[in-house]
Amino acid sequence: MKMRLITGLALLLSAQAGFAQDGFMTGTGTVHIDPDTNAVYSAALAGYGVPREGRFSLTWQPVQSVKGITALTSADGRLFAANLQGDWLTGTPAADTFQWKAVGKTVALKALAAMSGKFYAVDTASEILEGIAGTNGVSWKKRGSPGPVTALAQLHGKLYATVGNALMEGTVTAKKITWRPAGEAPRFISLTGNGRELYGVNSGDSLWTGVPGPQGITWRQIGRKNDITWKVAARQLAVLHHTLYAADGQDVLHKGSHKTMNDLTARALAIRKNGRTAVIAGIDVCGFNASLGAAVKEAIFKSRNIPPSAILLNASHTHFAPVTQTWITWGDFYHFPDSSYLDKVVKAGIIRAIETALDNLSPSRLYFTRGATQIGHNRRAGANAAQPYDNVVDVLKITDTQDKTRSVLFLTGCHPVFRNAGEESFTLGANYPSIARKLVEQRTGTDNAVFIQGCGGDINPRSSDHRQTGAELAADVLHVLDSGLQRIEGDISFFMDTVNIPVQPWSADSVLRFKAANEGKPGDIEAEKNVRWANLMLQRYKDHQVENILPEYVQTINIGNWKFVGISREAVTEYGKGIRGIWPDKLVSVAGYCNDVASYLPAAWHIRAGVYEGFGSFFWYGQPGLPPLDVYEQVIEAVRQKNR
């Protein structure tokens, strides 16, 4: 009996080894990339330049009523506070709330911090106090003052205080506290630190973060009271166990969290045959710079020896994910992504999804089919009577060797947007791709369905309800999933090419005139963007860094008789049909938003009409100039010539 089991196992392993050489091996991996409070407390949402005040994910959840708090901090796993009655309070975490206890008295305080076993406070006369908590409260001694202090915190063994619009850094010794200017601050009423950064809230109910350094501090806004998802007036801040807390002006303690659908993911499909592996990853971000893609691919090459040209990264382009690329011409809070979120969540998540897919390879069969959808429409139809819309839905069905469905990859081109209003406007989410993925998974009994964004640069959903759009797309995918299937067979190959699109940058004099024409228009979002673009270009001229090309990356992955072409930038709808037309008798799928989302990729009519895709978007993206009228023909011809 034992010998028969061993023999059977050996035959099974031998069969799998033979299939691995002769057939495809596939694996999938999914990693959630929603921000959590361990990495970032609030995130600016990408995709829209409006409202001017910004969109942020932070919302406040009431924890409990706490009367009259005037100062708040954390230490030793507890919250500490002073109230209007002069009580010294300790709050011990208990489930989702705190058990508060008055442990003595204190003088009236308006700010509080804890450092090195001691408490530091600001009294009503703006005097800095130092004390140690005892059984009867805190015994304070005066340590001087840098001025009329409004907020106090500690970070990296230093005290930080705001005096008007100045941030002061205090070095504490036994004899005195030595203060020095550490930069400007947005007139905070409360400060706190989390061991990495300072966080402050001002009387205008906006939240900021910054890291002091030798050159001062640069503050970045990460939240604001919008009366929709942030309704409270935060007056005292504290961080405990990686969670941001705020006491408001209505005697309520709140806990900060992200307003989110919890459906942002990085999903990877790995396909291997005859020792060659290709990876296609769909990521729920608005876009990313080429540097992020390069870092991910380098990490996978080092750990798994898979060439960068074999790894394709595609952004779903949801307009409700945190900022993950540089947008220098947008509002200040959009200029750079949060480095903790980008590196520790997004980059790490993509890498983990790919490695999970590679670790779960098993014998598979691949089938291709194509359908159509009507979820979108050309949003610039008024500028083009033809109203172009490439409405194909390409579907890759992955089964086991018995043709049982294991996963589905599907592609179409359409912006994941809806009305930028109300609660949904401030809620993190993957939009319609998430709805479609879930429905496809439910109907097929699978997991790890992968959505790939096509050439949807000028295509918007017909419905303003992303749930309806997702349901319609899922129905279109399921409609063709078992009809017209074509078996994919053959070897794997992959290529990465660059098409250098020439541009004519504006002269420095033209930029100066453009800047002058847009200055002095506070509140005008377009004018403010134009001034920021002009300043960016003038700095590039000063640094001799004005580029005269737009690099367009074209990646081709051949999986047997299926050709997958991924192009960078926000490619408009014509590029999908145009590239497929190069190989009319082959199975070809085309995706935009791959490997680098640095600008739009328009066609001639967008440029002639001066619509957003062919004019204004290049200022928003901080590009040096517009592409030539024949940009479409140049890209198509370059792909044709390479014939990958």
C-alpha positions in Angstrom: 0.0 0.0 0.0 2.8 2.4 1.0 4.7 1.6 -2.2 1.6 2.4 -4.3 1.1 5.8 -2.6 4.8 6.7 -3.2 4.5 5.6 -6.8 1.3 7.6 -7.3 2.9 10.7 -5.8 5.9 10.3 -8.0 3.7 10.0 -11.1 1.8 13.1 -10.1 5.0 15.1 -9.5 6.4 13.8 -12.8 3.2 14.9 -14.7 3.3 18.3 -13.1 7.0 18.7 -14.1 6.2 17.7 -17.6 3.3 20.1 -17.8 5.5 22.9 -16.5 7.9 22.4 -19.4 5.3 21.9 -22.1 2.3 24.0 -20.8 1.7 27.2 -18.8 2.1 27.6 -15.1 0.1 30.5 -13.6 -0.3 32.1 -10.2 -2.1 35.1 -8.8 -1.6 37.3 -5.8 -3.6 40.1 -4.2 -2.5 42.6 -1.6 -4.6 45.3 -0.1 -3.0 48.8 -0.4 -5.4 50.9 1.6 -3.5 53.2 3.9 -3.7 52.3 7.6 -2.9 54.4 10.6 0.4 52.6 11.2 1.7 54.2 8.1 -0.3 57.4 7.5 -3.1 59.2 9.4 -4.7 60.9 6.4 -4.1 61.0 2.7 -4.8 63.5 -0.1 -6.9 61.8 -2.8 -5.6 61.9 -6.3 -7.3 62.7 -9.6 -9.1 66.0 -9.2 -7.7 69.5 -8.9 -11.0 70.6 -7.3 -12.1 71.5 -4.7 -9.3 74.0 -4.3 -9.1 73.2 -0.6 -8.3 69.5 -1.4 -9.8 66.1 -0.7 -8.5 64.1 2.2 -9.3 60.7 3.7 -9.3 61.6 7.4 -12.6 61.3 9.2 -13.2 61.4 13.0 -15.1 58.7 14.9 -16.5 59.7 18.3 -15.0 57.6 21.2 -16.6 59.0 24.3 -17.5 62.2 26.1 -14.7 63.8 28.1 -15.6 67.1 29.8 -13.6 70.3 29.4 -10.2 69.0 28.2 -7.7 71.8 27.7 -4.5 69.9 27.2 -3.9 66.3 25.9 -0.9 64.0 25.4 0.1 60.3 25.6 2.8 58.4 27.5 3.3 54.8 28.7 0.4 53.5 26.8 -2.2 55.9 28.2 -3.6 59.3 27.5 -3.1 62.2 29.9 -5.1 65.3 30.1 -5.9 68.5 32.1 -9.4 69.9 32.2 -11.1 73.2 33.0 -11.7 72.0 36.6 -8.0 71.7 37.2 -8.1 67.8 37.3 -5.1 65.8 36.2 -6.6 62.8 34.2 -5.3 59.5 33.0 -7.1 57.5 30.3 -6.4 53.8 30.1 -7.4 52.0 26.8 -10.3 49.6 27.4 -11.7 48.0 24.2 -12.8 50.8 21.9 -12.9 53.5 24.7 -10.9 54.7 27.7 -11.3 54.5 31.4 -10.6 57.9 32.7 -9.5 58.6 36.3 -8.8 61.9 38.1 -5.5 61.4 39.9 -4.9 64.8 41.4 -4.9 68.4 40.5 -2.9 70.6 38.2 -2.6 74.3 37.3 -4.6 75.4 34.3 -2.9 74.2 31.1 -3.4 74.8 27.4 -0.8 72.4 25.9 0.9 69.3 27.1 3.7 66.9 26.0 5.6 64.0 27.5 9.3 63.2 27.1 11.9 61.1 28.9 9.6 60.3 31.8 8.6 63.9 32.4 5.7 66.1 31.3 6.0 69.5 29.7 3.1 71.9 29.6 2.1 75.5 28.7 0.1 77.4 31.3 -2.3 80.2 30.6 0.5 82.7 30.9 2.5 80.8 28.1 5.1 79.7 30.6 6.7 76.3 29.9 6.3 74.0 32.8 8.2 70.7 33.6 6.8 68.1 36.0 6.6 64.5 37.1 3.2 62.9 37.8 2.6 61.6 41.3 -0.3 60.2 43.2 -1.7 63.7 43.8 -1.3 65.0 40.3 1.7 66.8 38.9 4.2 69.1 40.6 5.3 71.7 38.1 8.3 74.0 37.9 8.7 76.9 35.5 11.3 76.5 32.7 10.9 79.9 31.0 9.2 80.6 27.7 10.1 81.3 24.0 7.1 83.6 23.7 3.3 83.4 23.6 3.2 79.6 23.0 0.0 78.2 21.5 1.0 74.5 21.0 3.6 72.1 22.3 4.9 68.6 21.3 8.0 66.5 21.5 9.9 64.7 18.7 13.3 62.9 18.7 14.1 64.2 22.2 13.4 67.9 21.4 10.5 70.1 22.4 8.6 72.0 19.7 6.4 75.0 20.4 4.5 77.3 18.1 4.7 81.1 18.7 2.5 82.9 16.3 3.5 81.5 12.9 6.9 80.4 14.1 8.0 76.9 15.1 10.6 76.9 17.9 12.8 73.9 18.8 13.8 73.5 22.5 16.8 71.5 23.8 16.3 70.5 27.4 19.1 70.4 29.9 19.1 70.3 33.7 19.7 74.1 33.8 17.5 75.4 31.1 15.6 74.9 27.8 17.4 76.5 24.9 15.1 77.6 22.1 16.0 78.2 18.5 13.8 79.0 15.4 13.0 75.9 13.4 10.9 77.3 10.6 7.4 78.6 10.1 4.1 77.0 11.2 0.5 77.5 10.3 -0.5 79.1 13.7 -1.3 75.8 15.4 -3.6 75.5 18.4 -2.4 72.0 19.1 0.7 69.9 18.2 1.6 66.2 18.7 4.3 63.8 17.5 4.3 60.1 16.6 8.0 59.4 16.7 8.4 60.1 13.0 6.7 63.4 12.3 5.0 66.4 14.0 1.2 66.9 13.5 -0.6 70.1 14.0 -4.1 71.5 13.8 -4.9 75.2 13.4 -7.9 77.3 14.2 -9.1 76.9 10.6 -9.5 73.1 11.3 -6.9 71.9 8.9 -4.3 69.2 9.8 -0.7 69.4 8.8 2.4 67.3 9.2 6.1 68.0 8.9 9.6 66.7 9.9 12.0 69.2 11.4 15.5 69.2 10.0 18.7 71.2 9.7 17.1 73.3 7.0 13.9 74.0 8.9 10.6 72.3 8.3 8.2 72.0 5.4 4.6 71.5 6.3 2.2 69.4 4.3 -1.5 69.7 4.7 -3.2 66.2 5.1 -6.7 67.0 6.2 -9.4 69.7 6.6 -12.8 70.2 8.1 -15.2 69.8 5.1 -18.5 69.4 7.1 -19.0 66.1 5.3 -16.5 63.5 6.5 -14.8 65.9 8.9 -17.4 67.8 10.9 -15.7 68.3 14.3 -13.6 71.2 15.6 -10.4 69.5 16.7 -8.8 71.4 19.6 -6.3 69.0 21.2 -4.3 66.3 19.5 -2.5 63.2 20.7 -1.1 60.0 19.2 -1.4 56.7 21.1 -0.6 53.2 19.6 -0.4 54.6 16.1 -3.8 56.2 16.3 -4.5 60.0 16.1 -6.9 61.3 18.7 -8.6 64.7 19.0 -10.6 66.4 21.7 -13.2 68.7 20.1 -14.8 71.9 21.4 -18.0 69.9 22.4 -16.4 67.7 25.1 -16.0 64.6 22.9 -12.9 62.6 22.2 -12.6 61.3 18.7 -10.4 58.8 16.9 -9.0 59.5 13.5 -9.4 57.0 10.7 -9.6 56.8 6.9 -12.9 57.2 5.2 -12.5 54.2 2.9 -14.2 51.4 1.0 -11.3 49.1 1.9 -11.0 47.8 -1.6 -7.7 49.3 -3.0 -5.5 46.4 -4.1 -2.4 45.4 -6.1 -3.1 42.3 -8.1 -0.6 40.2 -10.1 -0.9 37.4 -12.6 2.3 35.5 -13.2 2.6 33.2 -16.3 5.5 30.8 -16.8 6.5 28.5 -19.6 9.8 26.8 -20.6 11.7 28.8 -18.0 10.4 32.2 -19.0 8.1 34.2 -16.8 5.9 37.2 -17.5 4.0 39.2 -14.9 1.0 41.6 -15.4 0.0 43.6 -12.4 -3.1 45.9 -12.0 -2.8 48.5 -9.2 -5.6 50.6 -7.7 -3.8 54.0 -8.0 -4.5 57.0 -10.1 -1.0 56.9 -11.6 2.7 56.6 -10.7 6.0 57.9 -11.8 8.4 55.7 -13.8 10.7 55.7 -10.7 8.1 53.6 -8.7 7.8 51.0 -11.5 11.6 50.8 -11.8 12.0 50.2 -8.1 9.4 47.4 -8.1 11.0 45.8 -11.1 14.5 46.0 -9.7 13.3 44.4 -6.5 11.7 41.5 -8.3 14.8 41.1 -10.6 17.0 40.8 -7.5 14.8 38.4 -5.6 13.4 36.3 -8.5 15.7 37.0 -11.5 12.8 38.1 -13.7 13.8 40.9 -16.2 12.1 44.3 -15.9 10.8 44.0 -19.4 8.8 40.9 -18.3 6.9 42.8 -15.6 4.1 45.1 -16.7 2.5 47.5 -14.1 -0.9 49.1 -14.9 -2.7 51.8 -12.9 -6.5 51.4 -12.8 -6.6 55.2 -12.6 -9.1 55.4 -9.8 -9.6 59.1 -8.8 -10.2 58.0 -5.2 -6.8 56.6 -4.1 -4.1 58.5 -2.3 -1.6 60.5 -4.3 1.2 58.3 -5.6 3.1 60.5 -8.0 4.4 64.1 -8.2 2.0 66.8 -9.2 4.0 70.0 -8.8 1.4 72.3 -10.5 -1.5 71.2 -8.3 -2.3 72.4 -4.8 0.6 72.1 -2.3 -0.9 69.0 -0.7 -0.8 67.1 -4.0 2.9 68.0 -4.9 4.4 64.8 -3.5 3.0 61.4 -2.3 3.3 60.5 1.3 6.6 58.6 1.4 5.5 56.2 4.1 2.4 55.2 2.1 4.2 55.0 -1.2 7.1 52.9 0.0 5.7 50.9 2.9 2.2 50.2 1.5 2.1 50.7 -2.3 5.6 49.6 -3.4 5.8 46.9 -0.8 2.3 45.7 -1.7 3.0 45.4 -5.4 6.2 43.5 -4.7 4.3 41.2 -2.3 1.5 40.6 -4.8 4.0 39.6 -7.5 6.0 37.4 -5.2 2.8 35.7 -4.0 1.8 35.0 -7.6 5.2 33.5 -8.3 5.0 31.4 -5.2 1.7 29.9 -6.2 2.3 28.7 -9.8 0.4 25.7 -10.9 -0.4 24.0 -14.2 -2.9 26.0 -16.2 -4.7 26.5 -19.5 -5.2 30.0 -20.9 -8.1 31.2 -23.1 -8.7 34.5 -24.8 -12.1 36.0 -25.8 -13.3 39.5 -26.7 -16.6 41.2 -26.0 -18.0 44.7 -26.0 -19.3 47.1 -23.4 -21.3 50.3 -23.3 -20.2 51.6 -19.9 -18.4 54.6 -21.4 -18.6 57.5 -23.8 -16.2 60.0 -25.2 -16.3 63.0 -22.9 -15.1 65.3 -25.7 -17.8 64.4 -28.2 -18.6 68.0 -28.7 -15.1 68.5 -30.3 -15.3 65.4 -32.5 -18.6 64.5 -34.3 -17.3 60.9 -34.7 -17.4 60.4 -30.9 -14.7 57.7 -30.9 -15.0 55.0 -28.3 -13.1 51.8 -28.4 -15.5 49.7 -26.4 -13.8 46.3 -26.5 -13.6 44.1 -23.4 -10.7 41.7 -23.6 -10.8 38.7 -21.3 -8.2 36.2 -20.4 -9.6 33.1 -18.7 -7.2 31.0 -16.6 -8.2 27.4 -15.8 -6.6 24.4 -14.3 -5.8 21.4 -16.4 -9.4 20.2 -16.1 -10.7 23.5 -17.5 -12.1 24.6 -14.1 -11.8 28.4 -13.9 -9.1 29.6 -11.6 -8.9 33.4 -12.4 -9.9 36.0 -14.9 -8.1 39.0 -16.3 -10.2 41.6 -18.1 -9.4 44.9 -19.8 -11.4 47.9 -21.1 -10.7 51.6 -21.3 -12.8 53.9 -19.2 -12.0 56.5 -16.4 -12.9 55.3 -12.9 -14.7 58.6 -12.0 -18.1 59.8 -11.0 -19.6 63.0 -9.6 -16.9 64.6 -7.4 -19.4 65.5 -4.7 -20.7 64.5 -1.3 -19.3 61.8 0.9 -18.0 59.6 -1.9 -15.7 62.5 -3.0 -13.7 62.1 0.2 -13.8 58.3 0.4 -10.9 56.1 -0.7 -12.0 53.5 -3.2 -11.2 51.6 -6.4 -14.4 52.7 -8.0 -16.1 50.5 -10.7 -13.1 48.1 -11.2 -13.6 46.8 -7.7 -17.3 46.3 -8.2 -16.7 44.4 -11.5 -13.9 42.3 -10.0 -16.0 41.2 -7.0 -19.0 40.3 -9.2 -16.8 38.3 -11.6 -15.3 36.4 -8.7 -18.7 35.7 -7.1 -20.1 34.4 -10.4 -17.1 32.2 -11.3 -16.3 31.0 -7.8 -12.7 32.4 -8.1 -10.6 35.0 -6.4 -7.9 37.4 -7.6 -9.7 38.7 -10.7 -7.4 41.3 -12.3 -8.7 44.5 -14.0 -6.4 46.2 -16.5 -7.1 49.8 -17.6 -7.2 50.2 -21.3 -6.8 53.3 -23.4 -9.4 55.3 -21.6 -7.9 58.8 -21.5 -10.9 60.6 -23.0 -13.6 58.0 -21.9 -15.9 58.6 -18.9 -18.6 56.3 -17.6 -22.1 57.0 -18.8 -23.4 56.4 -15.2 -22.5 58.6 -12.3 -23.0 55.5 -10.1 -19.8 53.5 -10.0 -21.8 50.5 -8.7 -23.9 50.4 -11.8 -20.9 50.8 -14.1 -19.1 48.0 -12.3 -22.1 45.7 -12.5 -22.5 46.4 -16.3 -18.9 45.7 -16.9 -19.0 42.5 -14.9 -22.1 41.3 -16.9 -20.2 42.1 -20.2 -17.2 40.0 -19.0 -19.4 37.1 -17.9 -21.3 37.2 -21.1 -18.3 36.3 -23.2 -16.4 34.2 -20.6 -17.6 30.9 -22.0 -18.2 31.8 -25.6 -15.7 32.3 -28.5 -12.8 31.1 -26.4 -9.5 30.7 -28.2 -6.8 28.5 -26.6 -3.5 30.3 -26.0 -0.5 28.2 -27.0 3.1 29.0 -27.6 6.1 30.5 -25.9 6.6 33.7 -23.9 8.6 36.7 -25.0 8.8 40.3 -23.7 10.2 43.6 -24.9 10.4 47.2 -23.6 10.9 50.0 -26.1 10.9 53.8 -25.9 9.4 56.2 -28.4 10.8 59.7 -28.0 8.1 62.1 -28.9 9.6 65.6 -29.8 8.1 68.7 -28.1 8.9 72.3 -28.5 9.1 73.8 -25.0 7.9 77.4 -24.5 10.7 79.9 -24.5 11.6 81.5 -21.1 10.1 84.8 -22.3 6.8 83.1 -23.3 6.7 81.5 -19.9 7.2 84.8 -18.2 4.4 86.4 -20.2 2.1 83.5 -19.4 2.9 83.8 -15.7 2.2 87.5 -15.7 -1.1 87.0 -17.4 -2.2 84.5 -14.7 -0.9 86.2 -11.6 -3.1 88.2 -9.2 -6.1 85.8 -9.5 -6.5 84.3 -6.0 -9.1 81.5 -5.9 -8.9 80.9 -9.7 -7.7 77.3 -9.8 -6.7 77.4 -13.5 -4.7 80.6 -13.0 -3.0 79.3 -9.9 -2.1 76.1 -11.7 -0.7 78.1 -14.6 1.5 80.2 -12.3 2.9 77.1 -10.6 3.6 75.6 -14.1 5.4 78.8 -15.1 7.5 78.7 -11.9 8.3 75.1 -12.5 9.5 75.9 -16.1 11.5 78.9 -15.0 13.3 76.8 -12.4 14.0 74.2 -15.1 15.5 76.9 -17.4 17.6 78.1 -14.5 18.8 74.5 -13.8 19.3 73.8 -17.6 16.8 70.9 -17.3 14.2 71.7 -19.9 13.4 68.6 -21.9 12.4 68.6 -25.6 11.1 65.0 -25.7 8.3 63.1 -24.1 9.4 59.5 -23.6 6.6 57.0 -24.4 7.2 53.5 -23.1 5.9 50.6 -25.1 6.0 47.2 -23.5 5.1 44.1 -25.4 4.5 40.7 -23.7 3.7 37.8 -25.9 2.0 34.9 -24.2 1.9 32.4 -27.0 -0.5 33.6 -29.7 -1.8 36.5 -27.4 0.0 39.8 -27.6 -0.3 42.3 -24.8 0.9 45.8 -25.5 1.1 48.3 -22.6 1.8 51.9 -23.3 2.6 54.7 -20.8 0.7 57.9 -20.2 -3.1 58.5 -20.3 -3.6 57.2 -23.8 -6.9 58.3 -25.5 -9.2 55.7 -27.0 -7.8 55.7 -30.6 -4.6 54.0 -29.5 -6.2 50.7 -28.6 -7.8 50.2 -32.0 -4.8 51.7 -33.8 -2.3 49.3 -32.2 -4.5 46.3 -32.7 -4.8 47.2 -36.3 -1.1 46.6 -36.8 -1.8 42.9 -36.4 -5.4 42.5 -37.6 -5.2 38.7 -37.7 -3.8 38.2 -34.2 -5.1 38.3 -30.7 -3.9 41.7 -29.4 -4.8 43.6 -26.3 -3.7 47.2 -25.6 -3.6 49.0 -22.2 -2.7 52.6 -21.4 -1.5 53.7 -17.9 1.4 51.3 -18.0 4.8 51.8 -16.2 4.6 55.6 -16.1 1.6 58.0 -16.1 3.4 61.2 -16.9 0.8 63.0 -19.0 -2.0 62.4 -21.5 -1.2 60.8 -24.9 -3.7 62.6 -27.2 -4.5 62.4 -30.9 -4.4 65.3 -33.4 -8.0 66.3 -32.9 -7.5 66.8 -29.1 -4.6 69.2 -29.8 -6.4 71.1 -32.6 -9.5 71.6 -30.5 -7.5 72.7 -27.5 -9.4 70.3 -25.2 -8.1 69.1 -21.8 -6.4 66.0 -23.2 -4.6 67.9 -25.9 -3.8 71.2 -24.1 -4.6 72.0 -20.4 -3.6 68.6 -19.0 0.0 69.2 -20.0 0.2 72.1 -17.6 -1.4 70.0 -14.8 1.1 67.3 -15.4 4.0 69.8 -15.5 5.2 68.9 -19.0 7.5 71.1 -21.0 5.2 71.5 -24.0 2.6 69.9 -26.2 3.2 66.9 -28.5 3.1 67.4 -32.2 -0.1 67.0 -34.2 1.2 63.7 -35.6 1.9 62.1 -32.2 -0.6 59.3 -32.8 1.0 58.4 -36.2 4.5 58.5 -34.6 3.6 56.1 -31.9 1.7 53.7 -34.1 4.4 53.7 -36.7 7.1 53.1 -34.1 5.1 50.1 -32.7 4.7 48.8 -36.3 8.4 49.2 -37.1 9.5 47.3 -34.0 6.9 44.6 -34.7 7.4 42.9 -31.3 
